[in-house]
Amino acid sequence: MIRKKLLKEILEILLASTIISLFSFYALYITSTSIVETYLYNRDMFLNTIQQNITMVWIKSVCFSASVFIFISIFLFLFTQKISYLVYIIQGVEHLKQNNMDFTIKVEGDNELTQLAESINYLALSQRELFKQEQNLKKEREEIIRSLSHDIRTPLTSILSYSDYIKNKENLTNEEFKSYINIIQTKAEQIKILTDKLLGKEVKVLETIENGKLLMEQLAYEWEEILEEKFNCNIDLTSCDDFKCIFKIEDLRRIFDNIASNIEKYANPTKNVDLIISHKEQKLIIIQQNYIKDINKSKIESHKIGLNSITTIVNGYGGTIDIVKDNDIFKIKIVLDTIN
């Protein structure tokens, strides 16, 4: 650790200046005395004792004044170099304030001022890193809010649709009524879970699903329920055998809801929409394919919030997602390990 090096350097400057000034005094004194004696001797001039004393005092005074001037000049010259670096550090701090810590003070020497410059640079770097982390966290939070807000819209739309259907449907059987109420309750619970996650109250608990095929059939049915009024949906579960898996069901439901939402916005309603679910080699494979609306007629701008939400969920399980857009065909393929 650097300790009192600056004081030592200042004392060294003081000592060097003193030695040089003393040497200058004696050199000037000897030279001046010799010049005066030579001058008097060449002119056959002789001084009495009083005159000699006065002359010596005068010579000493002049030499002393000259040595003091030399001392001050040398000391200030050497000391100013240290002060100038301190001034540079102060100016550097001002630059840091003006540029939001985006500035680096040049490190020079090996003393307390050097340590001060290094400490300021470290604090500035820490502040920049902290600001960067805050910005990243803010960005992630905004993305989560956008994603969850987007995900909430699908079950909310379903609740409104089924509620309106029940309200306006005449001669609704008791069995149909209970079925629609169950769907509404499921969607309401989904909204509650998403809202808790939005508020940071979510606790991710994985569930062991004994009959994965049955779950896929249920999710595919819910997917079709959302789209059947506007699209001709083809569901293929022939390659999906019985399997056991560990997932959070709500995450799977969000995947299907986002796929459905993407279809509603961008798919061509005059063409078929295909959903293929299979299970091979301990992997759940979900493939959805549709034709895209005529881009010249559709003015809807895609922000890819739904696809980003799906990608985040899939990545959370260590799965893979491939999105292919070939001319007027859109295809998404999701692969998840059923054994974690």
VMD Tcl script that draws the C-alpha trace (Angstrom):
set ca {
  {0.00 0.00 0.00}
  {1.28 3.49 -0.90}
  {1.86 5.53 2.25}
  {3.38 9.04 2.61}
  {5.24 8.81 -0.69}
  {4.01 12.23 -1.74}
  {5.38 13.78 1.48}
  {8.68 12.01 0.89}
  {8.86 13.34 -2.67}
  {8.12 16.89 -1.47}
  {10.87 16.61 1.16}
  {13.24 15.34 -1.50}
  {12.40 18.35 -3.67}
  {12.95 20.65 -0.68}
  {16.29 19.00 0.12}
  {17.46 19.11 -3.49}
  {16.50 22.76 -3.80}
  {18.35 23.56 -0.54}
  {21.51 21.74 -1.59}
  {21.54 23.40 -5.00}
  {20.92 26.85 -3.46}
  {23.69 26.36 -0.86}
  {26.11 25.20 -3.53}
  {25.08 28.21 -5.62}
  {25.64 30.52 -2.63}
  {29.16 29.28 -1.97}
  {30.02 29.24 -5.66}
  {28.76 32.77 -6.11}
  {30.43 33.91 -2.88}
  {33.82 32.51 -3.80}
  {33.56 33.78 -7.36}
  {32.40 37.25 -6.25}
  {35.13 37.51 -3.62}
  {37.75 36.51 -6.14}
  {36.45 39.04 -8.66}
  {36.46 41.86 -6.08}
  {39.98 41.01 -4.86}
  {41.29 40.84 -8.43}
  {39.59 44.09 -9.29}
  {41.10 45.89 -6.25}
  {44.53 44.35 -6.80}
  {44.73 45.41 -10.44}
  {43.98 48.97 -9.44}
  {46.29 49.03 -6.42}
  {43.35 49.71 -4.16}
  {43.45 48.69 -0.51}
  {40.50 48.60 1.88}
  {40.66 49.10 5.57}
  {39.02 46.69 7.96}
  {35.68 48.47 8.04}
  {35.55 48.68 4.24}
  {36.48 45.04 3.92}
  {33.70 44.03 6.33}
  {31.15 46.15 4.48}
  {32.24 44.66 1.15}
  {31.96 41.09 2.48}
  {28.52 41.78 3.90}
  {27.43 43.23 0.60}
  {28.83 40.24 -1.34}
  {27.18 37.78 1.06}
  {23.85 39.62 0.81}
  {23.89 39.54 -2.98}
  {24.94 35.86 -3.05}
  {22.33 34.97 -0.44}
  {19.60 36.77 -2.39}
  {20.67 34.98 -5.55}
  {20.69 31.58 -3.80}
  {17.24 32.25 -2.32}
  {15.95 33.08 -5.80}
  {17.54 29.88 -7.13}
  {16.00 27.87 -4.25}
  {12.52 29.28 -4.86}
  {12.77 28.79 -8.63}
  {13.92 25.18 -8.40}
  {11.45 24.27 -5.65}
  {8.50 25.82 -7.48}
  {9.51 24.21 -10.77}
  {9.70 20.72 -9.25}
  {6.71 21.16 -6.94}
  {4.53 22.59 -9.72}
  {4.81 19.25 -11.53}
  {3.10 17.57 -8.55}
  {0.52 20.33 -8.23}
  {-0.23 20.21 -11.97}
  {-1.10 16.50 -11.68}
  {-3.41 17.32 -8.75}
  {-5.07 20.01 -10.89}
  {-5.38 17.45 -13.70}
  {-7.14 15.04 -11.31}
  {-9.56 17.79 -10.23}
  {-10.30 18.57 -13.89}
  {-10.78 14.84 -14.48}
  {-13.39 14.73 -11.72}
  {-15.23 17.59 -13.43}
  {-15.15 15.66 -16.72}
  {-16.58 12.63 -14.92}
  {-19.44 14.74 -13.56}
  {-20.20 16.22 -16.98}
  {-19.90 12.93 -18.93}
  {-21.82 10.69 -16.50}
  {-18.66 8.93 -15.33}
  {-17.61 8.19 -18.92}
  {-14.01 9.39 -18.56}
  {-10.72 7.89 -17.38}
  {-8.03 9.85 -15.53}
  {-4.54 9.12 -16.78}
  {-2.47 7.43 -14.06}
  {1.03 8.82 -13.50}
  {3.74 8.36 -10.89}
  {3.72 6.23 -7.77}
  {2.39 8.22 -4.84}
  {-0.80 9.21 -3.08}
  {-1.95 11.22 -6.11}
  {-1.52 8.09 -8.22}
  {-3.56 6.15 -5.69}
  {-6.19 8.92 -5.73}
  {-6.43 8.78 -9.55}
  {-6.71 4.97 -9.49}
  {-9.43 5.12 -6.82}
  {-11.42 7.71 -8.79}
  {-11.14 5.59 -11.96}
  {-12.29 2.52 -10.01}
  {-15.30 4.38 -8.60}
  {-16.15 5.74 -12.06}
  {-15.91 2.25 -13.56}
  {-18.07 0.83 -10.77}
  {-20.63 3.59 -11.34}
  {-20.68 2.87 -15.08}
  {-21.13 -0.85 -14.47}
  {-23.88 -0.18 -11.95}
  {-25.66 2.14 -14.37}
  {-25.31 -0.46 -17.12}
  {-26.76 -3.16 -14.87}
  {-29.64 -0.87 -13.90}
  {-30.37 -0.19 -17.57}
  {-30.26 -3.91 -18.38}
  {-32.56 -4.72 -15.46}
  {-34.92 -1.96 -16.54}
  {-34.91 -3.27 -20.09}
  {-35.51 -6.85 -18.93}
  {-38.32 -5.68 -16.66}
  {-39.96 -3.77 -19.50}
  {-39.67 -6.82 -21.77}
  {-41.22 -9.03 -19.08}
  {-44.08 -6.56 -18.62}
  {-44.69 -6.37 -22.37}
  {-44.52 -10.15 -22.69}
  {-46.85 -10.87 -19.76}
  {-49.26 -8.11 -20.79}
  {-49.38 -9.70 -24.21}
  {-49.91 -13.17 -22.70}
  {-52.72 -11.94 -20.45}
  {-54.73 -10.70 -23.44}
  {-55.33 -14.20 -24.87}
  {-57.04 -15.79 -21.83}
  {-58.82 -12.50 -21.16}
  {-60.21 -12.52 -24.71}
  {-61.36 -16.11 -24.19}
  {-63.13 -15.20 -20.96}
  {-64.93 -12.32 -22.65}
  {-65.87 -14.47 -25.64}
  {-67.23 -17.37 -23.58}
  {-69.02 -15.01 -21.19}
  {-70.68 -13.25 -24.10}
  {-71.58 -16.61 -25.66}
  {-73.19 -17.85 -22.43}
  {-75.04 -14.55 -22.05}
  {-76.53 -14.59 -25.55}
  {-76.93 -18.33 -26.09}
  {-80.44 -19.65 -25.65}
  {-81.32 -23.19 -24.62}
  {-77.87 -23.83 -23.22}
  {-77.70 -27.29 -21.64}
  {-76.41 -27.77 -18.14}
  {-73.49 -29.80 -19.45}
  {-72.51 -27.08 -21.94}
  {-72.84 -24.44 -19.25}
  {-70.52 -26.32 -16.90}
  {-68.04 -26.88 -19.72}
  {-67.87 -23.19 -20.56}
  {-67.66 -22.21 -16.89}
  {-64.72 -24.60 -16.47}
  {-62.98 -22.99 -19.42}
  {-63.61 -19.51 -18.01}
  {-62.30 -20.60 -14.61}
  {-59.18 -22.09 -16.19}
  {-58.50 -18.88 -18.11}
  {-59.13 -16.77 -15.01}
  {-56.62 -18.86 -13.04}
  {-54.18 -18.39 -15.91}
  {-54.60 -14.61 -15.69}
  {-54.06 -14.74 -11.92}
  {-50.81 -16.69 -12.38}
  {-49.59 -14.25 -15.02}
  {-50.57 -11.29 -12.85}
  {-48.66 -12.75 -9.90}
  {-45.64 -13.17 -12.13}
  {-46.01 -9.59 -13.33}
  {-46.00 -8.44 -9.70}
  {-43.00 -10.62 -8.88}
  {-44.97 -13.02 -6.67}
  {-44.59 -16.08 -8.88}
  {-43.04 -19.23 -7.45}
  {-42.10 -21.62 -10.24}
  {-43.15 -25.10 -9.20}
  {-42.61 -27.90 -11.72}
  {-45.31 -30.54 -11.92}
  {-44.91 -34.20 -12.74}
  {-47.37 -34.97 -15.53}
  {-48.17 -38.67 -15.73}
  {-50.12 -38.53 -18.99}
  {-48.44 -36.05 -21.30}
  {-50.51 -37.07 -24.31}
  {-53.74 -36.22 -22.50}
  {-52.35 -32.80 -21.60}
  {-51.35 -32.17 -25.22}
  {-54.84 -33.11 -26.35}
  {-56.32 -30.65 -23.86}
  {-53.98 -27.81 -24.88}
  {-54.58 -28.52 -28.56}
  {-58.33 -28.41 -27.92}
  {-58.01 -25.05 -26.15}
  {-55.85 -23.81 -29.05}
  {-58.53 -24.87 -31.52}
  {-61.28 -23.28 -29.41}
  {-59.57 -19.90 -29.79}
  {-59.19 -20.18 -33.57}
  {-62.06 -22.32 -34.88}
  {-64.40 -19.41 -35.65}
  {-61.96 -17.80 -38.10}
  {-59.62 -20.59 -39.20}
  {-59.78 -24.16 -40.42}
  {-57.55 -25.95 -37.89}
  {-55.87 -29.31 -38.52}
  {-54.50 -31.08 -35.45}
  {-52.24 -34.13 -35.77}
  {-51.46 -36.11 -32.60}
  {-50.91 -39.49 -34.30}
  {-47.19 -39.51 -33.43}
  {-47.75 -38.46 -29.84}
  {-47.67 -41.53 -27.61}
  {-48.24 -41.66 -23.87}
  {-45.35 -40.06 -22.02}
  {-44.41 -38.74 -18.63}
  {-42.89 -35.28 -18.25}
  {-42.03 -32.54 -15.79}
  {-43.23 -29.06 -16.70}
  {-45.14 -26.15 -15.35}
  {-48.46 -26.54 -17.13}
  {-48.97 -22.79 -17.20}
  {-45.78 -22.40 -19.26}
  {-47.05 -24.88 -21.85}
  {-50.41 -23.12 -21.94}
  {-48.65 -19.79 -22.54}
  {-46.80 -21.34 -25.49}
  {-50.05 -22.51 -27.10}
  {-51.81 -19.22 -26.35}
  {-49.03 -17.22 -27.97}
  {-49.06 -19.48 -31.01}
  {-52.80 -18.93 -31.30}
  {-52.41 -15.17 -30.84}
  {-49.78 -15.08 -33.58}
  {-52.12 -16.96 -35.91}
  {-55.01 -14.59 -35.20}
  {-52.91 -11.58 -36.15}
  {-50.86 -12.77 -39.09}
  {-52.31 -15.99 -40.59}
  {-54.31 -16.12 -43.81}
  {-57.86 -17.09 -42.76}
  {-58.58 -18.67 -46.16}
  {-55.84 -21.29 -45.71}
  {-55.50 -24.21 -43.29}
  {-53.64 -23.88 -40.01}
  {-51.72 -26.99 -38.97}
  {-50.67 -28.11 -35.50}
  {-48.55 -31.26 -35.24}
  {-47.58 -32.64 -31.83}
  {-45.31 -35.67 -31.49}
  {-43.19 -37.40 -28.89}
  {-39.98 -39.09 -29.97}
  {-36.88 -40.16 -28.03}
  {-37.96 -38.38 -24.83}
  {-38.59 -35.14 -26.72}
  {-41.85 -33.28 -27.11}
  {-42.07 -31.73 -30.57}
  {-44.63 -29.02 -31.35}
  {-44.89 -27.83 -34.95}
  {-47.30 -25.14 -36.08}
  {-47.58 -24.00 -39.68}
  {-49.78 -21.50 -41.47}
  {-49.99 -19.25 -44.49}
  {-49.25 -15.57 -43.94}
  {-51.67 -12.78 -44.74}
  {-51.06 -10.80 -47.89}
  {-48.50 -8.24 -46.69}
  {-49.87 -5.68 -49.12}
  {-53.31 -5.89 -47.52}
  {-52.23 -6.32 -43.90}
  {-51.05 -3.19 -42.12}
  {-50.38 -4.95 -38.82}
  {-46.83 -4.41 -37.61}
  {-45.24 -7.32 -35.78}
  {-43.35 -6.54 -32.58}
  {-42.61 -10.27 -32.06}
  {-43.66 -10.05 -28.40}
  {-45.46 -13.40 -28.54}
  {-42.59 -15.17 -30.29}
  {-40.10 -13.67 -27.83}
  {-42.27 -14.90 -24.96}
  {-42.30 -18.42 -26.42}
  {-38.53 -18.30 -26.92}
  {-37.98 -17.23 -23.30}
  {-40.11 -20.09 -21.98}
  {-38.47 -22.68 -24.23}
  {-34.96 -21.49 -23.34}
  {-35.90 -21.72 -19.66}
  {-36.39 -25.47 -20.12}
  {-33.23 -25.87 -22.19}
  {-35.25 -26.55 -25.32}
  {-34.86 -25.31 -28.88}
  {-37.07 -23.22 -31.12}
  {-36.81 -22.79 -34.89}
  {-38.81 -20.12 -36.70}
  {-38.93 -20.31 -40.48}
  {-40.59 -17.78 -42.78}
  {-40.48 -18.96 -46.39}
  {-42.36 -16.75 -48.85}
  {-45.97 -16.92 -47.65}
  {-45.54 -19.83 -45.20}
  {-44.74 -19.44 -41.51}
  {-43.50 -22.39 -39.45}
  {-42.47 -22.68 -35.83}
  {-40.90 -25.81 -34.35}
  {-40.48 -26.27 -30.60}
  {-38.51 -29.13 -29.06}
  {-38.60 -29.77 -25.30}
  {-36.98 -32.54 -23.26}
  {-39.66 -34.47 -21.38}
  {-37.12 -35.76 -18.85}
  {-35.37 -32.95 -16.94}
}
mol new
graphics top color blue
foreach p $ca { graphics top sphere $p radius 0.5 }
foreach p [lrange $ca 0 end-1] q [lrange $ca 1 end] { graphics top cylinder $p $q radius 0.2 }
display resetview
